Amino acid sequence: MNVRHFVLTPEGRIHEFTAEQAAQIAAGADRLPEFADSRVRYLQVAVDAANATEIRVQTAGANIRFDQEGKMLEASPASADDALSGFEHDAVVQWAIRDIPSAGPTFH
């Protein structure tokens, strides 16, 4: 299973972080000055493509708040006002699975 980490900014941009970067940010060991004093939406996408005929995707979202230096202060469940739209969710999932080769149709 491959887990990918994404932040959606208020400007509509999508930033992807490695698992190591995400862990450092969550632990407060790394900061993101570009997100200083802001709140962003986070989406974790777990992709299991071990089976050649099926791709399984699980997602989990949160809101993340940063202090004035860009250190993460808190993560909280997404509220109705801050929830990802269906389009945003699907766009991030499509980005997360973009490198998985397509087997194409099977004809019998």
Buried (B, 14 or more C-beta within 10 A) or exposed (E): EBBBBBBBEEEEEBBBBEEEBBEBBBEEEBBBEEBEEBBBBBBBBBBEBEEEEEBEEEBEBBBBBBBEEBBBEEEEEBEEEBBBEEEBBEBBBEBBBEEEEEEEEEEE
